Every structure is written in C-alpha cells, then in structure tokens.
C-alpha cells in the first residue's frame, strides 16, 4: 500500500461490517481485518523497509 493508510483500511472494513446482515460474513471480515493489521508492515514494499535483503533475493520481484 503506497500511502500506508491503515486507518483508512480499517474504516472500509468497519463500514462493510456495519452494512452486513449476516453474522458469518461479519466474523470473516473481522478475521481478515485482524490478519491484515497483524502483518501490516509485511505488506509494504520490501525495498522500502530498510531491512537487509540477501543478495540471492535481489531481482526476484522486478
């Protein structure tokens, strides 16, 4: 996500849950929201995380 708008992501998911009548769908959205929030840093561009990247891994995403 280019702008790292985690609060925007959460607002969208919360809005979807508020519109949903089914408990099952709401639970699935909550699980998805929790998963994404737990791995938020990991879904950013790895080239911009300032972490060591092994030489063998360079070029894999180009």
Backbone bond lengths (Angstrom), bond angles and torsions (degrees), N, CA, C in turn:
res aa  C-N    CA-C-N  psi(-1)  N-CA   C-N-CA  omega(-1)  CA-C   N-CA-C  phi
1 X - - - 1.437 - - 1.516 108.26 -
2 X 1.284 115.30 120.08 1.448 119.25 -172.95 1.522 113.92 -63.78
3 X 1.307 118.06 -40.17 1.455 119.03 -176.09 1.525 113.28 -99.21
4 X 1.301 118.24 2.68 1.464 123.55 176.47 1.529 111.67 51.45
5 X 1.312 117.50 43.87 1.453 122.29 -175.89 1.527 110.31 -87.60
6 X 1.312 116.22 74.31 1.458 121.17 -178.72 1.521 111.04 -65.23
7 X 1.320 117.74 -38.55 1.465 119.10 179.34 1.525 110.22 -66.16
8 X 1.325 118.14 -35.47 1.457 121.39 176.09 1.515 111.37 -65.15
9 X 1.330 116.30 -41.41 1.465 120.82 176.17 1.523 110.08 -58.54
10 X 1.319 116.24 -47.19 1.465 120.73 -178.57 1.531 111.67 -65.11
11 X 1.332 117.38 -36.00 1.465 119.76 177.88 1.529 110.86 -65.21
12 X 1.327 116.97 -39.57 1.464 120.35 178.67 1.527 110.47 -64.26
13 X 1.324 117.01 -47.42 1.464 120.66 -179.87 1.527 110.49 -63.38
14 X 1.335 117.12 -43.41 1.465 120.41 178.37 1.528 111.17 -60.77
15 X 1.320 116.15 -39.64 1.462 120.55 177.90 1.528 111.30 -64.05
16 X 1.325 116.21 -42.08 1.469 119.86 177.59 1.526 111.00 -62.52
17 X 1.324 116.26 -40.50 1.464 119.56 179.44 1.528 111.18 -66.27
18 X 1.327 117.29 -37.07 1.461 120.90 -179.81 1.528 111.62 -67.30
19 X 1.314 116.94 -30.53 1.466 121.58 -178.83 1.522 112.80 -83.26
20 X 1.315 117.04 -17.50 1.460 121.41 -173.49 1.518 111.98 -84.49
21 X 1.333 115.77 133.72 1.466 120.83 178.48 1.529 112.91 -88.18
22 X 1.319 116.89 -23.34 1.461 120.16 -173.90 1.513 113.35 -90.50
23 X 1.311 116.46 130.42 1.466 122.51 179.24 1.524 111.13 -62.23
24 X 1.337 117.02 -39.15 1.468 120.85 -178.15 1.525 110.40 -61.27
25 X 1.325 116.79 -46.80 1.466 120.49 -179.39 1.520 110.94 -64.57
26 X 1.324 117.31 -39.91 1.464 121.40 178.17 1.526 110.94 -61.55
27 X 1.319 116.51 -42.18 1.470 120.37 178.95 1.525 110.67 -64.29
28 X 1.339 117.31 -40.03 1.463 120.65 178.39 1.527 111.01 -65.29
29 X 1.321 117.20 -40.54 1.464 120.76 176.93 1.523 111.06 -64.10
30 X 1.334 117.18 -39.76 1.463 120.55 177.72 1.527 111.09 -63.79
31 X 1.329 116.72 -42.48 1.467 120.78 177.74 1.525 110.42 -61.69
32 X 1.333 116.33 -44.48 1.464 121.11 179.42 1.533 110.70 -62.79
33 X 1.319 116.51 -44.82 1.457 120.91 179.60 1.531 110.94 -60.82
34 X 1.312 116.65 -44.45 1.463 121.02 179.46 1.529 110.87 -62.53
35 X 1.328 116.67 -44.23 1.460 120.83 179.21 1.522 111.20 -60.11
36 X 1.316 116.80 -50.35 1.466 120.52 -177.92 1.528 110.84 -63.28
37 X 1.319 117.69 -41.94 1.466 119.75 178.52 1.525 111.85 -64.65
38 X 1.320 117.47 -33.85 1.465 120.65 179.21 1.524 113.07 -70.91
39 X 1.317 117.23 -25.73 1.462 120.56 -178.00 1.529 111.94 -116.22
40 X 1.318 116.56 21.68 1.465 121.38 -173.19 1.524 112.11 -51.80
41 X 1.318 118.52 -47.37 1.471 120.48 -178.69 1.521 110.99 -63.76
42 X 1.302 116.70 -34.52 1.455 120.95 -177.82 1.513 114.72 -69.55
43 X 1.319 118.28 -15.97 1.456 119.55 179.82 1.521 112.15 -96.92
44 X 1.327 116.29 4.92 1.458 119.81 174.22 1.524 108.95 -82.13
45 X 1.296 115.79 163.74 1.458 121.87 180.00 1.530 109.27 -60.56
46 X 1.313 117.30 119.58 1.465 121.56 -176.03 1.514 111.52 -61.37
47 X 1.316 118.35 -25.80 1.467 120.96 -179.21 1.517 111.36 -72.16
48 X 1.329 117.54 -15.11 1.459 120.82 -177.56 1.523 112.80 -109.13
49 X 1.333 118.28 8.59 1.463 121.43 -177.06 1.525 113.76 -88.61
50 X 1.312 117.80 -6.54 1.466 121.95 -179.62 1.519 113.02 58.15
51 X 1.312 116.88 35.99 1.454 121.57 176.23 1.527 108.09 -113.40
52 X 1.301 115.58 154.46 1.457 120.94 179.60 1.531 110.74 -62.18
53 X 1.316 115.75 133.23 1.462 121.89 176.57 1.521 106.86 -120.30
54 X 1.336 118.08 121.14 1.461 120.47 -179.96 1.540 111.39 -58.24
55 X 1.299 116.04 146.36 1.457 121.46 -179.38 1.533 110.75 -54.39
56 X 1.334 117.30 -38.33 1.461 121.86 -178.42 1.533 112.28 -64.71
57 X 1.319 117.50 -23.80 1.463 121.35 -177.35 1.532 112.33 -87.65
58 X 1.290 116.76 -17.02 1.473 119.40 -178.04 1.532 109.71 -65.38
59 X 1.304 114.72 137.73 1.460 120.09 178.42 1.519 114.01 89.39
60 X 1.315 118.91 -6.27 1.458 120.51 -178.33 1.526 111.83 -70.24
61 X 1.319 117.85 -30.80 1.458 120.25 -176.86 1.516 112.75 -102.10
62 X 1.295 117.61 3.94 1.480 119.82 -178.34 1.503 111.09 -78.35
